[in-house]
């Protein structure tokens, strides 16, 4: 049977053996004999709970102990759910990775970072390909640069045996989102500008047609006068 550590954390009612306690409430606090505090708890059909046993005298509250435990457990559960589990995701390259494969892995790295995970990218040098270690370093530096909006570098490219590692950590939440908002705004501005240019061209064409029509009308009038 699983032991309830939270329940064993506090002494209540008859488990409190000190002569006097400080009872705190929303209205303040009062030092009184433990027996009196227990009588007050019974009268209210509540429990005397020792909150701070190391204080002099120990601090207690008169509360519904079952409800108190439920709220404590609920709070612990909520805090646990809020804790983000950070994982380290690996991205592997060859020293001569083509651009299509590079872009594919770059996309996955962005997704990992946006989820709050770290990324360990490395270039694996097989056999004589170790001669291309400079090329591998350039590739990893390019990778870090392309992920600048999403990540910060924890470790620059470093050769360990046949692998050269680069460690990236996600930037604070909202950075990538902010960058996305900026890109959306720029795209919208570009769209509006393009529409304005199209409208200006249409207006210019209309003015040209009107000018041609007016010129033709004037020419006809002149011929009619002759």
Secondary structure, DSSP 8 states (H G I E B T S, - for coil): ----TTGGGS-BGGG--SSEEEEEETTEEEEEEHHHHHHHHHHTT-EEEEEETTSSS-EEEEE-HHHHHHHHHHHHHHHHHHS----EEEEEEETT--HHHHHHHHHHHHHHHHTT-EEEEEEE--GGGGGGHHHHHHHHHHHHHHTTTTEEEEEEEEEETTEEEEEEEE--TTHHHHHHHHHHHHHHHHHHHHHHHHHHHHHHHHHHHHHHHHHHHHHHHHHHH-
